[in-house]
Amino acid sequence: MRRSSDKHLVIPKCPFRGAPALLAVTICVVACQTRMDETPQYRYDLNTLVCLPTVTPTLGRPFEEVASDWQASGEQVYVFRVDVIEAEQIGDRTYCLGHGLPLDLTLRMLNLYPDKTTMLYMVLVDGQPITITMASQVSTRHVQPLPYNTLLSLPISIRPLTPGFHDVILVGFANPYRHDMESGEWYNSSQDFIAYRLSVIVGEPLAQAHKPFDEPPLFLREYDLGPVLTLSDRADVPHQWLTTTLSPGQRITYYIFTSAISSQTPCDEFALIAFLDYQPVPINAGINSPYYARVCNRHTARIQGEIKAPLEPGPHELILMRIPNPHAPFMVIRAQPGVNPFDYDPDISERVLIKVQAAPSISNRRMSRRPNQSRQMQVSLAGR
């Protein structure tokens, strides 16, 4: 996501790298109602996970004031902020939390899109959806109303995490499951999505091993830096795949094209997660989600995926998420020269609509045989 920022307010100019201007949507993020010193000092050891708080946050503009400004602008945007409760902030979006304590958040949200009516929220911890309490409901997925031009405050509680470093991402998908199989209309825009990522260090220092990064085969060299993530129904080109019709249980092969676009580092490291109906599924029979990989030197990789159609007839949605720079605390990424902080937030693919056809009933199968059987009897009688 390409975004520009001042000291208080972060405003994205285009939420999808390389997206055409006509498809761009504006999302306004007020980051935590705090800002860091211009040159924050910190110490962080990725091997020992030592927490040494050295940053003193200063208050930014109240969320209500920022929301009011956007209401007056007349623009269609999301305005949201995530407050972290009772955790010690040690750097940009990086927090220390005592062992055995829950991680409590508050999502403040203003929706200025009249056609966005619901949002599905989930929290990923280290790439996996976890059970959370949101608005007094306990689940891994929470669908909440998204009223137009109304300030929302949604408390979120995450169970105590194990000691060590954790990558925590709050995501929201606007208008989930909103499609009409008769008219062929559905929401497939990757811009109908919000994400807020933070780093949490829990408890005492702890050595932590991470999965190695795979290097998938390269497809193109010096790619023209189109969308950073594309699901394609063709192996020869990153052609945008939007819909398909399958039988229950049928398997289909698709292709994931993802590019290295960073100009600050020689390689882009990332994690890929596939979601079918907003639940994680394997990328293919040999690759589970999340899949950790890297692409170097401004190239594009092609990864073969496979999806098995659900047994339930009707519409289903396939989405892929790419999380850049996994395993690294936000404040470490943010401190690198020239790094845009929103390069640290996830990207998602377009939603692919999978239409699962109902299997014919036994009675229908018998009826379909009767005309053939009648013709066979007529032929045999005529022969007599």
C-alpha positions as CSV (number, residue, x, y, z in Angstrom):
1,M,0.0,0.0,0.0
2,R,1.5,3.3,-1.1
3,R,0.7,5.9,1.6
4,S,2.1,9.2,2.7
5,S,2.1,10.5,6.2
6,D,2.6,13.5,8.4
7,K,3.4,13.4,12.2
8,H,-0.2,12.8,13.2
9,L,-2.2,11.3,10.4
10,V,-1.4,8.6,7.9
11,I,-3.4,8.7,4.7
12,P,-3.0,6.2,1.9
13,K,-2.9,7.5,-1.6
14,C,-3.4,4.1,-3.2
15,P,-4.1,1.0,-1.1
16,F,-3.1,-1.5,-3.8
17,R,0.4,-1.3,-5.4
18,G,0.1,-0.7,-9.1
19,A,-3.7,-0.6,-9.0
20,P,-5.4,1.6,-11.7
21,A,-6.4,5.0,-10.5
22,L,-10.0,4.3,-11.3
23,L,-10.0,1.3,-8.9
24,A,-8.2,3.1,-6.1
25,V,-10.0,3.7,-2.8
26,T,-8.9,5.9,0.0
27,I,-8.5,4.5,3.5
28,C,-7.6,6.9,6.3
29,V,-5.7,5.4,9.3
30,V,-5.1,7.3,12.5
31,A,-2.3,5.2,14.0
32,C,-2.8,4.6,17.7
33,Q,-3.4,8.2,18.6
34,T,0.3,8.4,19.4
35,R,3.4,9.4,17.5
36,M,7.0,8.5,18.2
37,D,10.0,10.8,18.6
38,E,11.6,11.8,15.3
39,T,14.5,9.5,15.9
40,P,13.4,6.8,18.3
41,Q,16.1,4.9,20.2
42,Y,15.6,1.3,20.9
43,R,17.4,-2.0,21.5
44,Y,16.0,-5.2,20.3
45,D,17.7,-8.6,19.8
46,L,15.9,-11.0,17.5
47,N,17.6,-13.9,19.2
48,T,17.0,-13.1,22.8
49,L,13.8,-11.0,22.4
50,V,14.9,-8.4,25.1
51,C,12.3,-5.7,25.8
52,L,14.0,-2.4,26.8
53,P,11.4,0.4,26.6
54,T,13.0,3.7,25.6
55,V,10.2,5.5,23.7
56,T,7.9,8.1,25.3
57,P,4.7,8.4,23.2
58,T,3.1,11.8,22.7
59,L,-0.6,12.3,22.1
60,G,-1.8,13.0,18.6
61,R,-5.0,14.5,17.5
62,P,-8.2,13.0,19.0
63,F,-9.8,10.5,16.8
64,E,-13.1,12.4,16.9
65,E,-11.5,15.5,15.4
66,V,-9.9,13.6,12.6
67,A,-13.1,11.8,11.8
68,S,-15.0,15.1,11.8
69,D,-12.6,16.5,9.2
70,W,-13.2,13.6,6.9
71,Q,-16.9,13.8,7.4
72,A,-16.8,17.4,6.2
73,S,-14.6,16.5,3.2
74,G,-17.4,14.6,1.5
75,E,-15.0,11.9,0.4
76,Q,-15.7,8.2,0.6
77,V,-13.1,6.7,3.0
78,Y,-12.6,4.4,5.9
79,V,-11.2,6.2,9.0
80,F,-10.0,3.9,11.7
81,R,-7.6,3.7,14.6
82,V,-6.4,0.8,16.9
83,D,-5.7,1.6,20.5
84,V,-3.6,-0.9,22.5
85,I,-4.7,-1.1,26.1
86,E,-2.3,-1.6,29.0
87,A,0.7,-2.7,27.0
88,E,4.0,-0.9,27.2
89,Q,5.0,0.8,23.9
90,I,8.7,0.6,23.0
91,G,8.6,1.8,19.4
92,D,6.4,2.2,16.3
93,R,3.6,-0.3,16.7
94,T,5.8,-2.4,19.0
95,Y,4.7,-3.4,22.5
96,C,5.8,-5.3,25.5
97,L,3.2,-7.4,27.4
98,G,3.6,-9.3,30.7
99,H,3.3,-13.1,30.5
100,G,-0.2,-14.4,31.2
101,L,-1.9,-11.1,30.3
102,P,-4.5,-10.7,27.6
103,L,-3.9,-8.3,24.7
104,D,-6.7,-5.8,24.7
105,L,-7.4,-3.5,21.8
106,T,-10.1,-1.0,20.8
107,L,-11.0,-0.5,17.2
108,R,-12.3,3.0,16.4
109,M,-14.0,3.2,13.0
110,L,-15.8,5.5,10.8
111,N,-17.3,4.2,7.5
112,L,-18.0,6.8,4.8
113,Y,-19.0,4.4,2.1
114,P,-22.8,4.2,1.8
115,D,-22.6,0.8,0.0
116,K,-20.5,-0.9,2.6
117,T,-22.9,-2.4,5.2
118,T,-21.0,-5.2,7.0
119,M,-17.4,-6.1,7.8
120,L,-15.9,-9.4,8.8
121,Y,-13.1,-9.0,11.3
122,M,-10.4,-11.5,12.3
123,V,-7.1,-11.4,14.2
124,L,-4.1,-13.2,12.8
125,V,-1.3,-14.1,15.3
126,D,1.8,-15.4,13.6
127,G,-0.2,-16.0,10.4
128,Q,-3.0,-18.0,12.1
129,P,-6.5,-16.8,12.9
130,I,-7.2,-17.1,16.6
131,T,-10.3,-17.0,18.8
132,I,-11.0,-13.5,20.1
133,T,-13.7,-11.8,22.0
134,M,-15.2,-8.9,20.1
135,A,-18.4,-7.0,21.1
136,S,-19.0,-9.7,23.7
137,Q,-18.9,-12.5,21.1
138,V,-16.3,-15.3,21.1
139,S,-15.2,-16.5,17.7
140,T,-12.4,-16.6,15.1
141,R,-14.6,-14.6,12.7
142,H,-16.8,-11.7,13.6
143,V,-19.3,-10.1,11.1
144,Q,-20.4,-6.7,12.4
145,P,-22.7,-4.0,11.0
146,L,-20.9,-1.2,9.3
147,P,-23.3,1.7,9.5
148,Y,-22.7,4.7,7.3
149,N,-21.2,7.9,8.8
150,T,-21.3,6.6,12.4
151,L,-18.5,6.4,14.9
152,L,-17.9,2.9,16.1
153,S,-15.9,1.6,19.1
154,L,-15.3,-2.1,19.1
155,P,-13.4,-3.7,22.1
156,I,-11.3,-6.7,21.2
157,S,-9.6,-9.1,23.7
158,I,-7.0,-11.6,22.7
159,R,-6.2,-14.5,25.0
160,P,-2.7,-14.5,26.7
161,L,0.0,-15.3,24.2
162,T,3.0,-17.6,24.7
163,P,6.3,-15.9,25.6
164,G,8.3,-14.5,22.7
165,F,7.8,-12.3,19.7
166,H,4.4,-12.3,18.0
167,D,3.1,-10.7,14.7
168,V,-0.5,-9.5,15.3
169,I,-2.7,-8.3,12.5
170,L,-6.3,-7.1,12.7
171,V,-8.0,-7.4,9.3
172,G,-11.4,-6.6,8.1
173,F,-13.2,-7.6,4.9
174,A,-16.0,-5.3,3.8
175,N,-19.3,-6.9,2.5
176,P,-18.2,-10.5,2.9
177,Y,-20.3,-13.1,1.1
178,R,-22.1,-10.4,-0.8
179,H,-22.7,-11.8,-4.3
180,D,-25.6,-12.7,-6.5
181,M,-25.3,-15.8,-8.5
182,E,-28.3,-15.0,-10.6
183,S,-27.1,-11.6,-11.7
184,G,-23.4,-12.5,-11.6
185,E,-22.6,-9.5,-9.4
186,W,-20.2,-9.8,-6.5
187,Y,-17.7,-7.8,-4.6
188,N,-14.2,-8.6,-5.9
189,S,-12.3,-5.5,-5.0
190,S,-9.1,-5.9,-3.1
191,Q,-9.7,-2.4,-1.8
192,D,-12.6,-3.5,0.4
193,F,-10.2,-4.4,3.1
194,I,-8.6,-2.8,6.2
195,A,-5.5,-4.1,8.1
196,Y,-3.6,-2.9,11.1
197,R,-0.4,-4.7,12.1
198,L,1.6,-4.5,15.4
199,S,4.4,-6.4,17.1
200,V,4.0,-7.8,20.6
201,I,6.8,-9.2,22.8
202,V,5.5,-11.3,25.7
203,G,7.2,-12.2,28.9
204,E,10.9,-13.0,29.5
205,P,13.6,-13.2,26.8
206,L,13.2,-16.3,24.8
207,A,15.1,-17.8,21.8
208,Q,12.8,-18.3,18.9
209,A,13.2,-20.3,15.7
210,H,11.5,-19.3,12.5
211,K,10.6,-21.2,9.4
212,P,13.0,-20.7,6.5
213,F,12.0,-18.8,3.4
214,D,11.5,-20.8,0.3
215,E,12.5,-19.4,-3.1
216,P,9.8,-20.3,-5.6
217,P,10.6,-20.4,-9.3
218,L,10.9,-17.1,-11.1
219,F,8.4,-16.3,-13.8
220,L,9.6,-12.9,-15.1
221,R,12.6,-10.7,-14.7
222,E,12.3,-7.0,-14.3
223,Y,8.5,-7.2,-14.1
224,D,6.7,-4.0,-14.7
225,L,5.6,-3.7,-11.1
226,G,1.9,-4.3,-11.5
227,P,-0.3,-5.6,-8.6
228,V,1.9,-7.2,-6.0
229,L,-0.3,-10.2,-5.8
230,T,-2.5,-11.8,-8.5
231,L,-4.5,-15.0,-8.7
232,S,-4.5,-16.3,-12.2
233,D,-6.4,-19.1,-14.0
234,R,-3.5,-19.2,-16.5
235,A,0.0,-20.4,-16.1
236,D,1.5,-18.3,-18.9
237,V,0.5,-14.8,-17.7
238,P,-0.8,-13.1,-14.5
239,H,-4.3,-12.9,-15.8
240,Q,-6.8,-11.8,-13.2
241,W,-9.0,-14.8,-12.2
242,L,-12.4,-13.7,-10.9
243,T,-14.9,-16.6,-11.1
244,T,-15.2,-20.3,-11.9
245,T,-17.9,-23.0,-11.7
246,L,-17.1,-26.4,-10.1
247,S,-18.8,-29.5,-8.9
248,P,-18.7,-30.4,-5.2
249,G,-15.3,-31.7,-4.2
250,Q,-13.8,-30.9,-7.6
251,R,-10.1,-29.7,-7.6
252,I,-8.8,-26.9,-9.7
253,T,-5.3,-25.6,-10.3
254,Y,-4.6,-21.8,-10.2
255,Y,-1.4,-19.7,-10.1
256,I,-0.2,-17.1,-7.7
257,F,2.0,-14.3,-9.2
258,T,3.8,-12.1,-6.7
259,S,6.4,-9.5,-7.3
260,A,9.5,-8.1,-5.5
261,I,8.9,-4.4,-5.5
262,S,11.1,-3.1,-2.7
263,S,13.9,-0.7,-3.8
264,Q,15.4,-0.7,-0.3
265,T,16.3,-4.4,0.0
266,P,17.6,-6.9,-2.5
267,C,14.8,-9.4,-1.7
268,D,11.2,-9.2,-0.5
269,E,10.4,-11.7,2.2
270,F,6.7,-12.5,2.7
271,A,4.1,-15.0,4.0
272,L,1.2,-16.2,1.9
273,I,-2.1,-17.3,3.4
274,A,-5.0,-18.7,1.4
275,F,-8.5,-18.2,2.7
276,L,-11.6,-20.2,1.5
277,D,-14.7,-18.6,2.9
278,Y,-12.4,-16.7,5.3
279,Q,-10.9,-19.8,6.8
280,P,-7.2,-20.7,6.0
281,V,-6.6,-23.6,3.6
282,P,-3.4,-25.1,2.1
283,I,-1.9,-23.3,-0.9
284,N,-1.7,-26.8,-2.5
285,A,-1.3,-30.4,-1.4
286,G,2.3,-29.8,-0.4
287,I,2.2,-26.2,0.9
288,N,0.3,-25.2,4.0
289,S,-0.7,-21.7,5.0
290,P,1.2,-19.6,5.9
291,Y,3.8,-20.2,3.2
292,Y,7.1,-18.3,3.8
293,A,9.0,-17.3,0.6
294,R,11.2,-14.6,-0.9
295,V,11.5,-13.0,-4.3
296,C,14.6,-11.0,-5.2
297,N,15.9,-8.4,-7.6
298,R,12.5,-7.0,-8.7
299,H,11.4,-10.2,-10.2
300,T,8.0,-12.0,-10.2
301,A,7.5,-15.6,-8.8
302,R,4.8,-18.0,-9.9
303,I,3.5,-20.5,-7.3
304,Q,1.1,-23.2,-8.3
305,G,-2.0,-23.4,-6.1
306,E,-4.8,-25.9,-5.9
307,I,-8.2,-25.6,-4.3
308,K,-10.8,-28.2,-3.6
309,A,-14.4,-27.0,-4.1
310,P,-16.6,-27.2,-0.9
311,L,-19.2,-29.9,-0.8
312,E,-21.9,-27.3,-0.1
313,P,-23.6,-25.9,-3.3
314,G,-23.6,-22.2,-3.8
315,P,-21.2,-19.3,-3.9
316,H,-17.8,-19.5,-2.1
317,E,-14.9,-17.0,-1.9
318,L,-11.2,-17.6,-2.3
319,I,-8.8,-14.8,-1.2
320,L,-5.0,-14.8,-0.8
321,M,-3.1,-12.5,1.6
322,R,0.5,-11.5,1.4
323,I,2.2,-10.4,4.6
324,P,5.5,-8.6,4.0
325,N,8.5,-8.9,6.3
326,P,7.2,-11.6,8.6
327,H,9.2,-12.4,11.8
328,A,10.4,-8.8,12.1
329,P,9.2,-6.2,14.6
330,F,7.5,-3.2,13.1
331,M,9.9,-0.7,14.7
332,V,12.9,-2.5,13.2
333,I,11.4,-2.3,9.7
334,R,10.2,1.3,10.2
335,A,13.7,2.4,11.3
336,Q,15.3,1.4,8.0
337,P,16.0,4.5,5.8
338,G,13.4,5.1,3.1
339,V,10.9,2.4,4.2
340,N,7.3,3.3,4.0
341,P,5.6,2.0,7.2
342,F,2.6,0.8,5.2
343,D,4.9,-1.5,3.2
344,Y,4.7,-3.5,6.3
345,D,0.9,-4.0,6.1
346,P,-0.7,-6.9,4.2
347,D,-1.9,-7.0,0.6
348,I,-4.8,-9.1,-0.6
349,S,-5.8,-10.5,-3.9
350,E,-9.0,-9.9,-5.6
351,R,-11.8,-12.2,-4.4
352,V,-12.4,-15.2,-6.6
353,L,-16.0,-16.4,-6.7
354,I,-16.3,-20.2,-6.8
355,K,-19.8,-21.3,-7.8
356,V,-20.4,-24.9,-6.6
357,Q,-23.2,-26.6,-8.6
358,A,-25.6,-28.8,-6.8
359,A,-25.1,-32.5,-7.6
360,P,-28.1,-34.0,-9.5
361,S,-30.5,-36.0,-7.2
362,I,-31.1,-39.7,-7.6
363,S,-34.6,-39.2,-8.9
364,N,-33.3,-36.8,-11.5
365,R,-30.7,-39.3,-12.6
366,R,-33.5,-41.9,-13.0
367,M,-35.7,-39.5,-14.9
368,S,-32.8,-38.7,-17.3
369,R,-32.4,-42.4,-18.1
370,R,-36.1,-43.1,-18.9
371,P,-36.2,-41.5,-22.3
372,N,-33.2,-43.6,-23.5
373,Q,-34.8,-46.7,-22.0
374,S,-38.1,-46.0,-23.7
375,R,-36.4,-45.5,-27.1
376,Q,-34.5,-48.8,-26.6
377,M,-37.8,-50.6,-25.9
378,Q,-39.4,-49.0,-29.0
379,V,-36.5,-50.1,-31.2
380,S,-36.6,-53.7,-29.8
381,L,-40.4,-53.9,-30.3
382,A,-40.2,-52.6,-33.8
383,G,-37.6,-55.2,-34.6
384,R,-40.0,-57.9,-33.6
